[in-house]
């Protein structure tokens, strides 16, 4: 059985509202989520010796989330990932979006779903957040009603996304938490063991937009179908990391797709199980193949320790778009 507690996390500038924190706790997990961006601020789990540690990156205070930062723990949308040159065509009409990542539009634009205050509703074992994205917000067509629900069941944290559009519009939601499964204070993720059950990946250009090619992983650094230790693997192939889409196999049955774990701690095994493909556009009726987009590189300051450097693991699931300019 999970318990849910509610507290004030901080006030937005200029009286724009109060941000609340919701703590979901079971015997195995404890997770903190705030109403600003539906953001996971902490996720504490126990290792095999029963010692608890926080395995996600974040900030102790609201001010950290209001400054420029790489979407720590937030829900991103309307469209997660990049839209090339901030333009897409839908039903014969071209739409232009704000540019916020080189020449592209990233994670919903300048003021995406991560930078708004959501309305919370406490559940018996979790919390549901909702908001209405008005027609034209960040350039996207149609009004979009969105619900994001976090529930805790024993050692399983579940995130459910639901959206309802007044007209056809791109929708691609995900959570953008950064993980270090070894726990707070661990310097990097090079000891993490990574497995991705994907036979193909999408090569990208210099701005990280897929080129249109679907390339086999066989014989490349992207062949992660058998477990690899990340640090040794990157060194072997002389690359800094991955910021690519891996093409997962679709199935009507729930099946294993990806896993990240730290064998020395076995504190938390992050696994991705995927069921039937879902619709990528609200109202459009197009079914698309799923992709898993891990970010496995870079240096970011760790929680509560200014200047502490650590590589990051971000795991995001989205669906390959039907339009070539969506990436």
C-alpha positions as MATLAB code, in Angstrom:
seq = 'XXXXXXXXXXXXXXXXXXXXXXXXXXXXXXXXXXXXXXXXXXXXXXXXXXXXXXXXXXXXXXXXXXXXXXXXXXXXXXXXXXXXXXXXXXXXXXXXXXXXXXXXXXXXXXXXXXXXXXXXXXXXXXXXXXXXXXXXXXXXXXXXXXXXXXXXXXXXXXXXXXXXXXXXXXXXXXXXXXXXXXXXXXXXXXXXXXXXXXXXXXXXXXXXXXXXXXXXXXXXXXXXXXXXXXXXXXXXXXXXXXXXXXXXXXXXXXXXXXXXXXXXXXXXXXXXXXXXXXXXXXXXXXXXXXXXXXXXXXXXXXXXXXXXXXXXXXXXXXXXXXXXXXX';
ca = [
       0.000    0.000    0.000;
       1.310    3.458   -0.934;
       0.848    6.631    1.071;
       0.502   10.109   -0.417;
       1.451   13.341    1.354;
       1.086   16.926    0.114;
       3.154   20.016    0.948;
       4.084   23.437   -0.419;
       7.310   23.364   -2.465;
       7.548   27.070   -3.261;
       5.900   30.138   -4.756;
       6.294   31.285   -8.346;
       7.535   34.853   -8.968;
       5.067   37.746   -9.273;
       2.283   35.823   -7.546;
       1.917   33.386  -10.453;
       0.919   30.550   -8.144;
       2.064   28.045   -5.550;
       3.973   24.907   -6.493;
       3.090   21.827   -4.428;
       5.094   18.670   -3.766;
       3.491   15.239   -3.574;
       5.374   12.383   -1.961;
       4.382    8.845   -2.851;
       5.858    6.187   -0.563;
       5.781    2.405   -0.270;
       8.010   -0.039    1.568;
      10.324   -0.119   -1.462;
      10.185    3.307   -3.122;
       9.740    6.969   -2.282;
       9.170    9.531   -5.030;
       8.661   13.311   -4.879;
       6.728   15.032   -7.676;
       5.941   18.742   -7.979;
       3.110   20.457   -9.832;
       5.569   22.603  -11.827;
       6.018   20.590  -15.020;
       4.785   17.360  -13.337;
       8.431   17.054  -12.317;
       9.986   14.124  -10.461;
      12.398   15.819   -8.049;
      13.575   12.743   -6.130;
      13.313    8.958   -6.350;
      14.711    7.036   -3.393;
      15.251    3.277   -3.608;
      17.142    0.759   -1.491;
      20.206   -1.242   -2.467;
      20.751   -4.900   -1.538;
      21.976   -3.844    1.931;
      18.768   -1.898    2.501;
      20.410    1.540    2.182;
      18.237    4.133    0.447;
      19.598    6.665   -2.024;
      18.204    9.126   -4.551;
      18.748    7.915   -8.137;
      17.524   10.930  -10.150;
      19.079   14.341  -10.699;
      17.227   17.414   -9.523;
      17.121   20.390   -7.182;
      16.191   20.756   -3.530;
      14.386   24.074   -4.098;
      11.997   25.532   -6.682;
      14.497   28.161   -7.844;
      16.599   25.458   -9.492;
      13.719   24.429  -11.734;
      12.927   28.016  -12.750;
      16.414   28.630  -14.122;
      17.714   27.296  -17.431;
      18.282   23.552  -16.952;
      17.971   20.414  -19.086;
      14.386   19.395  -18.266;
      15.313   17.588  -15.025;
      12.498   15.130  -14.235;
       9.820   17.048  -16.136;
       7.052   16.028  -18.519;
       7.904   17.461  -21.935;
       5.470   18.268  -24.737;
       3.438   18.792  -26.768;
       6.153   17.025  -28.726;
       9.151   15.421  -27.036;
      12.381   15.505  -29.054;
      13.191   17.820  -31.960;
      11.142   19.155  -34.854;
      13.487   20.068  -37.684;
      13.702   23.809  -38.342;
      10.615   24.300  -36.182;
       8.205   23.566  -39.019;
       5.792   20.756  -39.863;
       2.940   20.277  -42.322;
      -0.385   18.881  -41.186;
      -3.421   18.394  -43.410;
      -1.802   20.558  -46.076;
      -1.011   23.495  -43.777;
       2.475   24.491  -42.624;
       2.982   25.364  -38.955;
       5.952   27.279  -37.573;
       7.157   26.744  -34.013;
       9.564   28.669  -31.759;
      13.222   27.749  -32.303;
      14.999   26.840  -29.061;
      17.670   24.244  -29.925;
      20.049   25.318  -32.658;
      17.892   25.540  -35.806;
      15.210   23.255  -34.347;
      12.282   23.261  -31.921;
      12.857   21.006  -28.895;
      10.496   19.494  -26.305;
       7.475   21.681  -27.045;
       9.204   25.021  -27.593;
      10.255   27.946  -25.441;
       7.475   27.408  -22.890;
       6.633   23.744  -23.098;
       4.744   21.560  -20.653;
       7.778   21.515  -18.347;
       7.458   25.262  -17.696;
       3.813   25.499  -16.618;
       1.875   24.918  -13.400;
      -0.385   21.865  -13.530;
      -3.566   21.234  -11.538;
      -3.154   18.300   -9.106;
      -5.663   15.754   -7.815;
      -4.629   13.360   -5.047;
      -5.444    9.689   -5.604;
      -5.390    6.813   -3.111;
      -2.010    5.613   -4.404;
      -0.732    8.557   -6.424;
      -1.454   11.923   -7.973;
      -2.958   13.074  -11.250;
      -1.982   16.350  -12.927;
      -4.013   18.054  -15.636;
      -3.930   21.151  -17.787;
      -5.439   22.589  -20.953;
      -3.017   23.669  -23.646;
      -4.861   26.351  -25.637;
      -5.132   26.408  -29.418;
      -1.958   27.957  -30.831;
       0.197   27.467  -27.718;
       3.835   27.374  -28.897;
       2.507   27.277  -32.449;
       0.619   23.967  -32.206;
      -2.928   23.678  -33.608;
      -5.969   22.803  -31.541;
      -6.821   22.844  -27.859;
      -5.269   19.914  -26.009;
      -6.467   18.554  -22.668;
      -3.724   16.567  -20.943;
      -3.669   14.274  -17.895;
      -0.493   12.798  -16.400;
      -0.968   10.256  -13.605;
       1.722    8.925  -11.262;
       0.849    5.862   -9.206;
       2.969    3.719   -6.899;
       2.390   -0.001   -6.403;
       5.031   -1.666   -4.229;
       8.299   -1.242   -6.113;
       6.690   -0.069   -9.354;
       6.215    3.589  -10.262;
       3.835    4.010  -13.180;
       3.281    7.081  -15.353;
       0.162    7.248  -17.503;
      -0.324    9.910  -20.186;
      -3.660   10.847  -21.718;
      -4.466   13.640  -24.159;
      -7.630   14.782  -25.912;
      -7.439   17.244  -28.808;
     -10.087   19.469  -30.360;
      -8.453   18.892  -33.766;
      -5.607   16.925  -35.302;
      -2.300   17.917  -33.684;
       1.071   16.282  -32.976;
       1.315   14.849  -29.450;
       4.340   12.992  -28.096;
       4.669   13.066  -24.301;
       7.383   11.631  -22.080;
       9.122   12.107  -18.746;
      12.655   13.532  -18.883;
      14.257   12.239  -15.672;
      18.032   11.760  -15.521;
      19.172    8.656  -13.662;
      22.279    7.495  -11.874;
      21.252    4.109  -10.554;
      24.293    3.908   -8.264;
      22.747    6.681   -6.197;
      23.450   10.226   -5.118;
      27.145   11.057   -4.932;
      28.221    8.523   -7.550;
      30.506   10.350  -10.003;
      29.272    8.889  -13.302;
      27.254    6.141  -14.989;
      30.120    4.345  -16.722;
      29.564    1.266  -14.529;
      25.950    0.968  -15.697;
      25.048   -2.089  -17.727;
      22.879   -1.212  -20.726;
      20.736   -3.440  -22.941;
      18.493   -2.257  -25.800;
      16.626   -4.887  -27.803;
      16.718   -2.994  -31.106;
      17.914   -4.235  -34.492;
      18.027   -0.740  -35.996;
      18.637    2.904  -35.079;
      18.249    6.304  -36.709;
      21.479    8.075  -37.765;
      21.358   11.844  -37.179;
      22.843   14.963  -38.733;
      24.945   17.586  -36.967;
      21.824   19.084  -35.334;
      20.643   15.644  -34.081;
      17.816   15.369  -36.610;
      17.414   11.865  -38.122;
      18.670   11.726  -41.699;
      15.815    9.491  -42.838;
      17.924    6.342  -42.884;
      16.994    3.360  -40.722;
      20.359    1.684  -40.134;
      21.089   -1.804  -38.758;
      22.935   -1.885  -35.424;
      24.927   -4.963  -36.392;
      28.665   -4.287  -36.185;
      28.255   -0.748  -34.817;
      28.482    0.973  -31.439;
      24.685    0.939  -31.429;
      24.455   -2.824  -31.097;
      23.332   -3.061  -27.470;
      21.251   -6.205  -27.824;
      23.547   -7.948  -25.358;
      24.411   -6.225  -22.059;
      27.409   -3.878  -22.231;
      29.191   -1.910  -19.520;
      28.719    1.648  -20.718;
      32.160    3.091  -19.962;
      34.071    0.240  -21.600;
      31.716    0.241  -24.585;
      32.136    3.971  -25.230;
      35.901    3.632  -24.925;
      35.991    0.662  -27.292;
      34.125    2.557  -30.023;
      35.733    5.928  -29.178;
      32.464    7.812  -28.868;
      31.197   10.208  -26.194;
      27.728    8.738  -25.901;
      24.340    8.288  -27.562;
      21.594   10.765  -28.384;
      19.757    8.650  -30.926;
      16.498    6.815  -31.485;
      16.606    3.033  -31.244;
      13.859    1.311  -33.252;
      12.025   -1.158  -31.032;
      10.008   -4.109  -32.213;
       6.248   -3.669  -32.167;
       4.060   -6.384  -30.702;
       0.535   -6.933  -29.469;
       1.979   -8.494  -26.316;
       3.983   -6.806  -23.573;
       7.637   -7.635  -24.102;
      11.128   -6.684  -22.948;
      12.756   -3.786  -24.812;
      15.525   -2.211  -22.742;
      17.253   -2.370  -19.374;
      19.752   -0.343  -17.343;
      21.246   -1.654  -14.107;
      24.289   -1.415  -11.841;
      25.367   -4.983  -10.978;
      27.476   -3.907   -7.983;
      24.521   -2.266   -6.230;
      21.446   -3.892   -7.721;
      19.600   -0.981   -6.149;
      17.283   -0.425   -9.064;
      16.855   -2.110  -12.383;
      15.296    0.240  -14.890;
      13.494   -1.865  -17.467;
      11.261   -0.908  -20.372;
       8.384   -3.199  -21.250;
       6.336   -2.248  -24.291;
       2.846   -3.217  -25.362;
       0.919   -2.416  -28.556;
       1.874    0.768  -30.468;
      -0.206    3.821  -29.620;
      -1.364    6.767  -31.699;
       1.213    9.467  -32.094;
      -1.184   12.175  -33.254;
      -4.305   12.996  -31.335;
      -7.172   12.685  -33.783;
      -5.050   11.655  -36.758;
      -5.435    7.911  -36.416;
      -1.890    7.040  -37.557;
      -0.083    4.188  -35.839;
       3.699    4.439  -35.713;
       6.586    2.248  -34.613;
       7.977    2.924  -31.143;
      11.463    4.245  -30.500;
      13.541    4.499  -27.337;
      15.706    7.576  -27.095;
      18.369    7.342  -24.407;
      20.790   10.151  -23.672;
      24.002    8.580  -22.421;
      26.665   11.242  -22.213;
      27.678   14.658  -20.953;
      28.527   16.371  -17.692;
      25.952   17.886  -15.352;
      26.105   19.058  -11.744;
      24.688   16.560   -9.279;
      21.936   17.232   -6.742;
      22.801   19.559   -3.867;
      26.510   19.605   -4.807;
      27.571   22.569   -6.903;
      30.354   21.583   -9.244;
      29.947   17.835   -8.765;
      30.258   16.395  -12.245;
      28.450   13.267  -13.395;
      27.402   11.635  -16.630;
      23.697   11.141  -17.114;
      21.248    8.548  -18.310;
      17.916    9.777  -19.599;
      15.430    7.239  -20.900;
      12.560    8.488  -23.007;
      10.017    6.520  -25.004;
       8.369    8.080  -28.020;
       6.963    6.967  -31.338;
       8.559    7.374  -34.733;
       6.699   10.132  -36.560;
       4.949    9.862  -39.882;
       6.260   13.256  -41.016;
       9.964   13.351  -41.990;
      10.495   16.733  -40.380;
       9.475   15.454  -36.960;
      12.472   13.951  -35.189;
];
